[in-house]
Amino acid sequence: MDHSWQKELGNSLRSIADINLFFGTNLTIKAPNSFSALIPLPLAKKIQDLGPSSALWKQFIPQDIESEHFQESGSLDPIGDSDFKKTNCLIHRYHNRVLFLPTHSCPVHCRYCFRRNVIDTPKSLSKSEFELCLEYLKEHVEVEEIIFSGGDPLVLSDSKIQFYLEQFATLPNIKFIRFHTRTPVILPSRLNLSLASVLEKFQGRFHINLVLHINHASEIDQTLLENLRAFNRQGVELLSQTVLLNGVNTYPEDLALLFKTLSMNRIKPYYLHHPDRVSGGLHFYLPIEQGRKIYLKLRSMLSGWMIPQYVIDQPSGRGKLPIFNAENFEFSGKLLGLSGTKESHTES
């Protein structure tokens, strides 16, 4: 069994001191509640090669601005997860699908993460907590889809992923499995034959989707694309989600290159997320009006099948809302408390 990805993850930069030593920087993040650092060395080397002005640097290297006073206007739970949490590992926000959170661990700490305030809390999913999850799903037969989230579900071992799939396979109402993951971009070695074999076992039982979190074309390399081909050949549907981030990917040309590259490699652009107003990450936020102008430009640059749906997660916790309507382009989100201004934003 190939454990190289676990070795790479274990050999990571895990503190400001590690980052300063590796990059020769002089970061001094002092906020007591600041989000910890985690950058695997293969990614750190890519960031080093691309430099401080790159999209990778801005997404993963901590910044002093994270702890500035104005960040207090953000939320610790910007999409209202807590309002729809049914067990410690289950969020039921939509009628026919649930979020399953088997881990709080990730392969990297993205500085804009909407769950940055709960990521890497030490508690792991216990047997009794998972049994409560199964009981809930047995009682709610309307649920057809399990969405593995977290944290990042692909930091789980192959045996643990197989165990969860075996348990969900006993529920006749579950027809679809979806993994939302950043791991393949951060550690392409995770897409190994062992994982492919696990998913292949369940292809006849479930329709399986793998949704890759990719924000910029510089995150894609040949190793990632080659490793993904094995999963595509198996019939695993490959989708992508992207977060629109101020200062990172707000040039339409950058997004167009990303979505073309994904599409050419049989990865369907699925979601373009407006950033969440998370405490400590508001420097990535931009007004909805600006995001809509970027999206309008994309519509003139790409074929329709290459363009993801532009959405925002409502602070009320009631799920994703499409925020582009060509027939009502002036809509800014103010009526829903979703505008980019502090005055019109409502916290849950």
C-alpha positions in Angstrom: 0.0 0.0 0.0 1.3 3.5 -0.9 1.8 5.6 2.2 3.9 8.3 0.5 1.2 11.0 0.9 1.1 10.4 4.6 4.8 10.8 4.9 4.5 14.1 2.9 1.8 15.3 5.2 3.8 14.4 8.2 6.7 16.4 6.9 4.9 19.8 6.9 5.6 23.4 8.1 3.4 23.7 11.2 4.3 27.1 12.8 5.2 30.6 12.0 8.7 29.7 13.1 8.8 26.9 10.5 7.6 29.3 7.8 10.1 32.0 8.6 12.9 29.5 8.6 11.9 27.9 5.2 10.9 31.1 3.4 13.3 33.5 5.0 10.4 35.7 6.1 9.9 37.6 9.3 6.2 37.0 10.1 5.0 38.0 13.6 1.4 36.8 13.9 0.6 37.3 17.6 -3.2 37.0 17.9 -3.9 34.4 20.6 -6.8 32.9 18.5 -5.0 33.1 15.1 -5.4 30.1 12.8 -2.5 27.8 12.9 -0.2 27.1 10.0 0.1 23.9 8.0 1.9 23.6 4.7 3.3 20.3 3.4 6.8 20.6 2.0 5.9 19.8 -1.7 3.5 22.7 -1.6 5.9 24.9 0.3 8.5 24.4 -2.5 5.9 25.4 -5.2 5.0 28.5 -3.2 8.7 29.4 -2.8 9.3 29.0 -6.6 6.3 31.3 -7.4 7.1 33.9 -4.8 5.1 36.4 -2.5 3.0 37.9 -5.3 1.6 34.5 -6.3 -1.9 33.1 -5.8 -0.4 30.3 -3.8 1.5 32.5 -1.4 -1.5 34.7 -0.7 -3.8 31.6 0.0 -1.5 29.7 2.4 1.1 32.1 4.0 -0.3 33.7 7.2 -0.6 37.5 7.2 -0.7 40.1 9.9 -3.9 41.4 8.5 -5.7 38.3 9.8 -5.5 39.6 13.4 -6.3 43.2 12.7 -9.2 44.7 14.7 -11.6 45.1 11.8 -11.7 41.3 11.4 -13.9 41.1 14.5 -16.9 41.9 12.1 -16.6 38.5 10.7 -18.3 35.4 12.0 -16.9 32.2 13.6 -19.7 30.3 11.8 -20.3 32.3 8.6 -22.7 29.8 6.9 -24.7 28.8 9.9 -23.5 25.2 10.2 -24.4 25.0 13.9 -28.1 25.7 13.1 -28.4 22.6 11.0 -26.1 20.2 12.9 -28.0 17.0 13.8 -25.2 15.0 15.3 -21.5 15.8 15.9 -20.7 14.6 12.4 -23.9 15.4 10.4 -25.4 18.6 9.0 -28.8 18.3 7.3 -29.4 21.6 5.5 -31.0 20.3 2.3 -34.0 18.0 2.0 -32.4 15.0 0.2 -28.7 15.3 1.2 -26.5 15.7 4.2 -23.0 16.8 5.0 -20.9 14.1 6.7 -17.9 15.4 8.7 -15.7 12.5 9.7 -12.7 14.6 10.4 -11.6 18.1 11.3 -8.1 17.6 9.8 -6.9 19.1 6.5 -3.8 18.6 4.4 -3.2 22.4 4.4 -4.6 25.5 6.2 -6.2 27.8 3.6 -6.2 31.3 5.2 -9.7 32.0 3.9 -11.3 28.8 5.2 -14.9 29.2 6.3 -14.3 26.5 9.0 -10.9 27.9 10.1 -12.2 28.2 13.6 -12.9 24.5 14.0 -10.3 22.9 11.7 -7.8 20.6 13.5 -9.6 20.5 16.8 -8.2 17.3 18.3 -11.4 15.4 18.8 -11.9 12.5 16.3 -15.2 10.8 15.4 -16.0 8.1 17.9 -17.9 4.9 17.3 -20.9 6.1 19.3 -21.1 9.3 17.4 -21.0 7.5 14.1 -23.8 5.2 15.3 -25.9 8.2 16.0 -25.3 9.4 12.5 -26.5 6.0 11.1 -29.6 6.1 13.3 -30.4 9.6 12.0 -30.1 8.4 8.4 -32.2 5.4 9.0 -35.0 7.7 10.3 -34.7 10.1 7.4 -35.2 8.0 4.3 -35.6 11.2 2.2 -31.8 11.5 2.3 -30.3 10.1 -0.9 -26.8 11.7 -0.9 -23.9 11.7 1.6 -21.4 14.5 1.1 -18.1 13.8 2.7 -16.7 17.1 4.0 -14.8 18.2 7.1 -11.9 19.0 7.4 -11.0 17.1 4.4 -12.2 13.5 4.0 -9.2 12.4 1.9 -6.9 12.7 4.9 -8.6 9.6 6.2 -7.0 6.3 5.6 -8.2 4.1 2.8 -9.5 1.6 5.4 -11.5 4.3 7.2 -13.1 5.5 3.9 -14.0 2.0 3.0 -15.5 1.4 6.4 -17.8 4.4 6.1 -18.8 3.5 2.6 -19.6 -0.1 3.7 -21.8 1.3 6.5 -23.6 3.7 4.2 -24.1 0.9 1.6 -26.4 -0.8 4.2 -28.9 2.1 3.9 -31.0 1.5 0.8 -32.0 5.2 0.4 -28.4 6.3 -0.1 -27.7 6.4 -3.8 -25.0 9.1 -4.2 -21.6 9.7 -2.6 -19.8 13.0 -3.0 -16.3 13.9 -1.7 -15.4 17.6 -1.3 -11.6 17.8 -1.1 -8.5 20.0 -1.3 -6.2 17.1 -0.8 -5.5 16.1 -4.4 -4.2 19.6 -5.3 -2.1 19.8 -2.1 -0.9 16.1 -2.1 -1.4 14.6 -5.6 0.2 11.4 -4.2 -3.0 10.8 -2.3 -4.7 9.8 -5.6 -3.1 6.4 -5.5 -4.1 3.0 -6.7 -5.2 2.0 -3.2 -7.8 4.7 -3.0 -8.9 4.1 -6.5 -9.4 0.4 -5.6 -11.6 1.4 -2.6 -13.9 3.6 -4.7 -14.1 1.0 -7.5 -15.6 -1.5 -5.0 -18.6 0.8 -4.5 -19.1 2.0 -8.1 -21.9 -0.4 -8.6 -23.6 0.6 -5.4 -23.3 4.4 -5.5 -22.8 7.2 -8.1 -19.6 8.7 -6.8 -18.5 12.3 -7.3 -15.1 13.8 -6.5 -15.3 17.6 -6.1 -11.8 19.2 -6.2 -11.2 22.5 -4.5 -9.1 24.5 -7.0 -8.8 28.3 -7.0 -6.1 29.1 -9.5 -4.5 27.4 -12.5 -1.0 27.5 -10.8 -2.4 24.9 -8.4 -2.6 22.3 -11.2 0.4 20.3 -12.3 0.9 17.3 -14.5 1.1 14.9 -11.6 -2.3 15.8 -10.4 -3.8 15.4 -13.9 -2.1 12.1 -14.4 -3.3 10.7 -11.1 -6.9 11.9 -11.7 -7.1 9.9 -14.9 -7.4 6.6 -13.1 -10.4 7.8 -11.2 -12.0 9.3 -14.3 -11.6 6.0 -16.2 -13.4 4.2 -13.3 -16.4 6.4 -13.8 -15.9 8.7 -10.8 -17.3 12.0 -11.9 -14.8 14.8 -11.4 -16.1 18.3 -10.5 -14.5 21.4 -9.2 -15.3 24.2 -6.8 -13.5 27.6 -6.7 -13.6 30.4 -4.1 -13.5 33.9 -5.5 -10.8 35.6 -3.4 -9.9 39.2 -3.3 -6.3 39.7 -4.5 -5.9 36.0 -5.6 -8.2 35.2 -8.6 -10.3 38.3 -9.3 -9.0 38.8 -12.8 -11.5 37.2 -15.2 -8.5 36.0 -17.4 -7.2 34.0 -14.5 -10.5 32.3 -13.8 -11.0 31.7 -17.6 -7.7 29.9 -17.8 -8.5 27.8 -14.7 -11.9 26.7 -16.0 -10.5 26.0 -19.5 -7.8 23.9 -18.0 -10.2 21.9 -15.9 -12.6 21.4 -18.7 -9.9 20.2 -21.1 -9.0 17.5 -18.5 -12.6 16.3 -18.0 -13.1 18.1 -14.7 -16.5 19.9 -14.8 -16.4 23.4 -13.2 -19.3 23.2 -10.6 -19.3 26.1 -8.2 -17.7 29.5 -8.0 -18.2 30.5 -4.4 -18.4 34.1 -3.2 -16.1 34.2 -0.2 -17.6 33.8 3.3 -17.4 36.5 5.9 -15.3 34.4 8.3 -13.5 36.0 11.3 -9.9 36.3 10.4 -10.4 36.0 6.6 -12.2 39.2 5.7 -9.3 40.5 3.7 -10.3 38.0 1.0 -13.8 39.3 0.8 -15.1 41.5 -2.0 -18.5 43.1 -2.7 -21.1 41.0 -4.5 -21.3 43.8 -7.1 -17.7 43.3 -8.0 -18.1 39.5 -8.2 -21.0 39.8 -10.5 -19.0 42.0 -12.9 -16.2 39.4 -12.9 -18.7 36.7 -13.6 -20.4 38.7 -16.4 -17.0 39.0 -18.1 -16.4 35.3 -17.8 -19.7 34.7 -19.7 -18.2 36.5 -22.7 -14.9 34.6 -22.5 -16.1 30.9 -22.1 -18.5 28.5 -23.5 -21.5 28.0 -21.3 -20.6 24.4 -20.3 -17.3 25.6 -18.9 -18.8 28.1 -16.5 -19.6 27.1 -12.9 -22.6 28.4 -11.0 -21.8 31.5 -9.0 -23.2 31.1 -5.5 -23.1 32.4 -2.0 -23.7 30.6 1.3 -26.4 32.5 3.2 -25.4 33.6 6.7 -28.7 32.1 8.0 -27.4 28.6 7.2 -30.1 27.9 4.7 -27.7 27.0 1.9 -26.4 28.3 -1.4 -28.0 31.0 -3.3 -27.3 31.8 -7.0 -26.2 35.4 -7.2 -26.0 36.1 -10.9 -29.1 37.0 -12.9 -28.4 38.5 -16.2 -32.0 39.9 -16.3 -31.5 41.6 -13.0 -27.9 42.6 -13.0 -28.2 45.4 -10.6 -29.2 43.1 -7.7 -26.5 43.5 -5.0 -27.7 41.1 -2.3 -28.7 43.9 0.1 -32.2 42.6 0.6 -30.7 39.3 1.9 -28.0 40.8 4.1 -25.4 39.6 1.6 -23.9 42.8 0.3 -20.2 43.5 0.7 -20.8 46.4 3.1 -20.7 46.0 6.9 -24.0 47.8 7.4 -26.1 45.5 5.2 -24.5 42.2 6.5 -26.4 40.2 9.0 -24.8 37.6 11.2 -26.5 34.3 12.1 
